[in-house]
Amino acid sequence: MLLSEAGNVATKINTILEAGNIDLLKNAETIALFAVGNKRDELVAFAEVEGISWAKHSLTLALKLEWIHAIRRTLWSLLREYHPLNSSSKSVAEFYELEQKINDGIDGFLNTFFISYSNYKDELILNQRKLVEHLTVPIIPVSSSIAVLPMIGILDTYRMDILKEKVLKEISRLGIQTLIIDLSGISDMDEYTVSNFQKVLIGVKMMGSKSTLTGLRPQLAKKMLYLGINIEINTEIKGTLQQALNEYFEVNS
């Protein structure tokens, strides 16, 4: 009866079992017993586990929703068949009490399941964002006081915001005295990004550190000149990253 109520899910039971080791039929039995038995705490705890498991294996929420509604319909079909009402007021009162108990329990399961699923996904997205931010702005210490920031790809507004925030934090955290920013992997910046990049260099200086730019491409240098931006006020410029590293380590050796 349950499988006939959930046609889409029924065809995917084995797939879901293989993908996430989730036994939908066994879980349906557990949900039904907890709901009918008014075991709210157990139902909530089970929903939290289910939400994480479903999110972890990226299973479709529509399938879960269909499955829970199928469980609800099946329960009521069975109750209609095996728990018929008579005309007494006691029987009617018992029916409404049972209706509230089952529906509230299943609704509570769904609510907790979706919250658990959402929280897991949000945490996953946050961790992925932190990883992306680290890869986007990879500050690499090369000595106790010198670090290198190799920039590759496109410097857009989002990446520049990450750059501004992370550079200042890492200077403080790592005690960086010299930050070498290598731009050899950046072919161009728009006017807004150039202006914000200048603010990054000013921020490095305000933190009591020194910045050095390397690998500045001709096209980008021309744009800075055209915009009237004199970055040399706040930074030192070297031709290549290798040149800058050779000079700094020669001085410090």
Protein Blocks (a to p, Z undefined) as FASTA:
>chain_A
ZZmmmmmlmmmmmmmmmmnopafklmmmmmmmmmmnopaklmmmmmmmmmmmmmmnopaf
klmmmmmmmmmmmmmmmmmmmmccdfbfklmmmmmmmmmmmmmmmmmmmmmmmmmmmmmm
mmmmmmmmmmmmmmmmccddfbfkbccdddehjddfklmmmmmmmmmmmmmmnopabdcd
dfklpmbdcfklmmmmmmmmmmmmmnopacddehiafklmmmmmmnopafklmpccdfbl
mlmmmmmmmmmZZ
